[in-house]
């Protein structure tokens, strides 16, 4: 059924999905601090921190999906961007995924009551800030691929030989 799916999914898929883990990484510290405060004020750890834990899991899952779709697009994009820029982005994405999974593991213990749960919630909250910083690094290197190195050219239609590209609107006014 690839034909049916391709009707509904954008091509390339990677640029369409990468924004989710970045947005979640921005929200993560806010929710983590909120969950931390809620439990300190007496909310049941499973309920209050469970919401935060779900967000940690969503970051990791969406980071994995983003990496998978990026790997699918890699061959096409590597034809138009420097290999070092692509590797920088890929390494940052891998580090982001591994960090998010590590923090998710610690955050899972945050549903426990007592000192172990309190320590896990505090460590995971600090880890959410590290996840945000790493998310920024991934996003910045991805933006550099597109805006500095022209990765989008890999998907641009190629003009037929002998065709003339239309002038930009600003070019017409300059003449």
GIVEN-V943360 format. One record per residue. N is the residue number from 1. RES is the residue in three letters. PSI is psi as a letter, one per 30 degrees, with the letter a starting at -180 (* if undefined). OMEGA is omega as a letter, one per 40 degrees, with the letter a starting at -180 (NA if undefined). Layout:
# GIVEN-V943360
<<N/RES/PSI/OMEGA> <N/RES/PSI/OMEGA>>
This chain:
# GIVEN-V943360
<<1/UNK/g/i> <2/UNK/e/i> <3/UNK/e/i> <4/UNK/e/i> <5/UNK/e/a> <6/UNK/f/i> <7/UNK/e/a> <8/UNK/f/a> <9/UNK/k/i> <10/UNK/l/i> <11/UNK/k/e> <12/UNK/l/a> <13/UNK/e/a> <14/UNK/e/a> <15/UNK/f/a> <16/UNK/f/a> <17/UNK/f/a> <18/UNK/f/a> <19/UNK/f/a> <20/UNK/e/i> <21/UNK/e/i> <22/UNK/e/i> <23/UNK/e/i> <24/UNK/e/i> <25/UNK/e/i> <26/UNK/e/a> <27/UNK/f/a> <28/UNK/e/i> <29/UNK/e/i> <30/UNK/e/i> <31/UNK/e/i> <32/UNK/e/i> <33/UNK/e/i> <34/UNK/e/i> <35/UNK/e/i> <36/UNK/e/i> <37/UNK/e/a> <38/UNK/e/i> <39/UNK/e/i> <40/UNK/f/i> <41/UNK/g/i> <42/UNK/f/i> <43/UNK/k/i> <44/UNK/k/a> <45/UNK/e/a> <46/UNK/e/a> <47/UNK/e/a> <48/UNK/e/a> <49/UNK/f/i> <50/UNK/e/i> <51/UNK/e/i> <52/UNK/e/i> <53/UNK/e/i> <54/UNK/e/i> <55/UNK/e/i> <56/UNK/e/i> <57/UNK/e/i> <58/UNK/e/i> <59/UNK/e/a> <60/UNK/e/a> <61/UNK/e/a> <62/UNK/e/i> <63/UNK/e/i> <64/UNK/e/i> <65/UNK/e/i> <66/UNK/e/i> <67/UNK/e/a> <68/UNK/e/i> <69/UNK/e/i> <70/UNK/e/i> <71/UNK/e/i> <72/UNK/e/a> <73/UNK/f/a> <74/UNK/e/a> <75/UNK/e/a> <76/UNK/e/a> <77/UNK/e/a> <78/UNK/f/i> <79/UNK/f/a> <80/UNK/f/a> <81/UNK/l/i> <82/UNK/k/a> <83/UNK/e/a> <84/UNK/e/i> <85/UNK/e/i> <86/UNK/e/i> <87/UNK/e/i> <88/UNK/e/i> <89/UNK/e/a> <90/UNK/e/i> <91/UNK/e/i> <92/UNK/e/i> <93/UNK/e/i> <94/UNK/e/i> <95/UNK/e/i> <96/UNK/e/i> <97/UNK/e/a> <98/UNK/e/i> <99/UNK/e/a> <100/UNK/e/i> <101/UNK/e/i> <102/UNK/e/i> <103/UNK/e/i> <104/UNK/e/i> <105/UNK/e/i> <106/UNK/e/a> <107/UNK/e/i> <108/UNK/e/i> <109/UNK/f/i> <110/UNK/f/i> <111/UNK/f/i> <112/UNK/l/i> <113/UNK/l/i> <114/UNK/a/a> <115/UNK/e/a> <116/UNK/e/i> <117/UNK/e/i> <118/UNK/e/i> <119/UNK/e/a> <120/UNK/e/i> <121/UNK/e/i> <122/UNK/e/i> <123/UNK/e/i> <124/UNK/e/i> <125/UNK/e/i> <126/UNK/e/i> <127/UNK/f/i> <128/UNK/e/i> <129/UNK/e/i> <130/UNK/e/i> <131/UNK/e/i> <132/UNK/e/i> <133/UNK/e/i> <134/UNK/e/i> <135/UNK/e/i> <136/UNK/e/a> <137/UNK/e/i> <138/UNK/e/a> <139/UNK/e/i> <140/UNK/e/a> <141/UNK/e/i> <142/UNK/e/i> <143/UNK/e/i> <144/UNK/e/i> <145/UNK/e/a> <146/UNK/e/a> <147/UNK/f/i> <148/UNK/e/a> <149/UNK/f/i> <150/UNK/h/a> <151/UNK/f/a> <152/UNK/f/i> <153/UNK/f/a> <154/UNK/f/a> <155/UNK/f/a> <156/UNK/k/i> <157/UNK/k/a> <158/UNK/k/i> <159/UNK/k/i> <160/UNK/l/a> <161/UNK/k/i> <162/UNK/f/i> <163/UNK/l/i> <164/UNK/k/i> <165/UNK/k/i> <166/UNK/k/i> <167/UNK/k/i> <168/UNK/l/a> <169/UNK/e/a> <170/UNK/f/i> <171/UNK/e/a> <172/UNK/e/a> <173/UNK/f/a> <174/UNK/f/a> <175/UNK/*/NA>>
